[in-house]
């Protein structure tokens, strides 16, 4: 005859089941936190280092870095100084960890957790990183002497956050990102560049469209060319004084060249770093500028010296349309 479990054994059984469930919940919570912080891309894929050779560095996912590059490009496209870009990046790091969040506090959305109900734009607009960055800069430009204010004060006057002091903790990493993504610090951003297999729109046309989306035509004109539509074989570009961005096919890849005027090294490095930041989604294989080259494969590989393209513009080698080899 089987004996019924004693009350003590039943309590132990319940405690064991409760402990097991708690462990599972903690594991799920940990996974969700990692996915939130890394943008769901499986961990850091990019690295930004200090241009001062002081060993300072930070790691980000490819998605975070791509969003950061958009924020920087929109800022410079609007003629905003590097300090404004640093403020914007620190704000987005605090508000969303540079992930385009679709569900935040109340009706807050996007990189900056902007609210449709507060007049920031429609849900669709706010979830467009280019729009979200642009409207942030519009508000920042209205803050008197924002460049002289502490970062947390300038950010708070735009955001009206319940935790204004939180922005300050992101200033160091935002400063390094800003220096790289505005071209102030050369060869300081690397990414693994592993192709995003969910992205079907690749090739020279996709690169051109993304450049215009983020920078606008003004910055591209400053490189000596205006990019219009076209394909890798029948691209159309216009230029006033220097060769226009061009695409040439070779083997399984195509090359997009962005001319950079003499004395515009900073613009060149911003374009080069932007290409690296977008390497995964645009299937960019190599980027070269000013005698340095980055190749997809590992974020740990630094920009290396190359004899090719020592005096030319920014060269972006990308897979052909659809990633065909």
Phi, psi and omega in degrees: 000127181283140178266143177289146179301141178288158177306325180294318180292323179296320179296319178297320180296316179296320180296319180296315180297320179295317180296319180296317179296323180295318179299317179297316180298318179296321179295317178296317180298318178298318179297316180295323178297316179298317180296323179294313185291321184267000181076018177071024183254014174082017176115175183301137178231356181226156180220135174243133182240161180287141176279000182263005178057041179253007176084357181286134180202157178219152180244146180218162172285165178298321180295316178299316182293321178297317177294322178296320179295323177296315179301316180293317181296318179297321179297309181291328177297334178266004180077019179280145181286169181301325179300322178296320178296319178298317179297316180296317180294318178297322179296313180293326176298319180287316187285326187217000188058031179062030176245136184283081187287132181264349179220108179240203179292129184055240179252024180291141184216159167077192186296328184251007181053051179275149188248124175304323182291346180257013174085017181280345182137179177283167178302316180298317180295313183296328179280001172267110184305325179295315178295313183301318178294318181298317181288331174296313180296326177301316180288321181296320181298339180274353179277119182298130175054038183298333180291335180268348182280152169303145184306315183296327179288315179297315180296319182294327180291342174268314190274327185057050183280156175281349180227068186297331182290345185291336182295328186299326185293344181263003183297318181300312181289325177295325179295317178293317178299316181297317180299319180288313189278353170257000177084006180293321180249116185282143173053045182245001179238128175229153177220158176294323178069024178292130186300135174280108186288348179274351183266117182266335184271095181229180180098180184303320180298320180294322178297313180299314182298319180292322177299313180294320179302314186275314185270329189081172184285337184299310181294322179294327176294328179292339176278356179102008183210158174241122183271131174240198182283187178137178179236175183299329183261335182229046181290148177240126179219153176234146180214150182264318187229344181224165180302145181278161174305131185232161177232132177227138183265140177208115182064233181263007184232165176231152182243127174254124180249129178249107179299142177234124183294153177302133181088001180250041182302322181297318176298319179299316180289329175295316178297319180295314179293324176301317180297319178296317180298329181261011187298324183292307185289330181262003179055048178275128185265322181213149174225131178226146179195140174051042177077013177234150181220140172247141178232140180298147178148313181203135178290345181278345180280120181286167170297129181249156180289145178215143180286335180285146173060034182290333183235002181274193179276200178277124179252127182241114179262122184229157175296156175293167181309128180084001177073024181284139179253000000 
